């Protein structure tokens, strides 16, 4: 299907934001708002967001991707994902104004943009769905658990590790120190809901609990897409499998889960990106139309 791309300048609390609306000839009633994760801008890593928008348009799904305040070409001070509700609301207002055929919006977000979507979605009745890739749910203890399980233990099973070790290419002291530090963090660290990253830009105390509350209060459907070769996704998976509240809500019929076992955090190859595009379009078309 033919489509057009239109650059848009719109306001959010007296600051100018930059967006791109990608509009097919005959848009479906559900469109996709692509929220960037930080630090990032509207094209995405390896042009991921641009290519996603164009692929969706070819299948009749309109989208808008934008830079929130302080990111990319938009005005304002840099902020983290916990402070962009106003930006998302202004973007949805603008999206529906420029593509009036769209009546419902699915928010698509990678990493901390997925976390931001969980904060926002329940506050806006126009949001009917969430597409959440590798949600950011980081704590020091959680990250250490992910490193222990998905990096250190798996490395011990790899022939390449022992080849490098026997050839002297691995600094055993440094590796052992990192392993010991991760193990101590797991033993002494607080639980995933009550702790927070050491860097406040990455989430304030209790932010994971607020993400969970947002998902509970959201009445629409959600699609989780996870990478297998990504510590952020590994950490989120551990959270869901070990926290009863996350486990229960993710088992709900309104939650769909997909996983690309070999993919990295940003789905950086064409086959991985293509699979994400296919899952997104199919879910929007069948689940939200």
Order of alpha helices (4+ residues) and beta strands (2+ residues): beta-beta-beta-alpha-beta-alpha-beta-alpha-beta-alpha-alpha-alpha-alpha-alpha-beta-alpha-alpha-beta-alpha
